[in-house]
């Protein structure tokens, strides 16, 4: 299953910020939490992998 999204760019006088938003359904399936840290990895083939360092252990206890 795939979810399409657009890359967004905010250009300022001295910098640029690029954004890729997760579709809500994707974020819910991954059970992301507000403030959770993730790491982007770029493969030799040019793919982006989003690596989750660790899931919130306290949240898992509630399940």
C-alpha positions as CSV (number, residue, x, y, z in Angstrom):
1,X,0.0,0.0,0.0
2,X,1.3,3.4,-0.8
3,X,0.5,7.0,0.1
4,X,1.4,9.9,-2.1
5,X,2.4,13.2,-0.7
6,X,4.1,16.3,-2.0
7,X,7.5,17.8,-1.1
8,X,7.0,21.3,0.2
9,X,9.6,24.1,0.2
10,X,9.6,27.3,2.3
11,X,12.2,29.8,0.9
12,X,13.4,32.6,3.1
13,X,16.0,35.3,2.4
14,X,18.8,33.3,4.0
15,X,17.6,29.7,4.1
16,X,15.3,27.0,2.8
17,X,13.3,24.4,4.6
18,X,12.0,21.3,3.0
19,X,9.0,19.4,4.4
20,X,7.4,16.0,3.7
21,X,4.3,15.5,5.6
22,X,3.1,12.0,6.6
23,X,-0.5,11.2,5.6
24,X,-2.5,10.7,8.8
25,X,-3.3,7.1,8.0
26,X,0.4,6.3,7.6
27,X,1.3,8.0,10.9
28,X,-1.5,6.2,12.7
29,X,-0.4,2.8,11.3
30,X,3.1,3.5,12.5
31,X,1.8,4.6,15.9
32,X,4.0,7.7,15.9
33,X,3.9,9.9,19.0
34,X,4.3,13.7,19.1
35,X,7.9,14.6,19.6
36,X,9.2,11.2,18.6
37,X,12.7,11.4,17.0
38,X,13.5,9.5,13.8
39,X,16.5,9.4,11.5
40,X,16.5,9.7,7.7
41,X,18.9,7.4,5.9
42,X,19.7,7.9,2.2
43,X,20.6,4.6,0.4
44,X,23.0,4.3,-2.5
45,X,20.0,3.9,-4.8
46,X,18.6,7.3,-3.7
47,X,15.8,5.9,-1.5
48,X,15.0,7.5,1.8
49,X,14.5,5.2,4.8
50,X,13.0,6.6,8.0
51,X,14.6,4.8,10.9
52,X,12.8,4.7,14.2
53,X,15.4,4.7,17.1
54,X,13.0,3.2,19.7
55,X,9.3,3.1,20.3
56,X,7.9,4.8,23.4
57,X,8.0,2.0,26.0
58,X,5.4,3.7,28.2
59,X,3.0,3.9,25.3
60,X,3.4,0.2,24.6
61,X,2.5,-0.7,28.2
62,X,-1.0,0.8,27.6
63,X,-1.8,-1.7,24.8
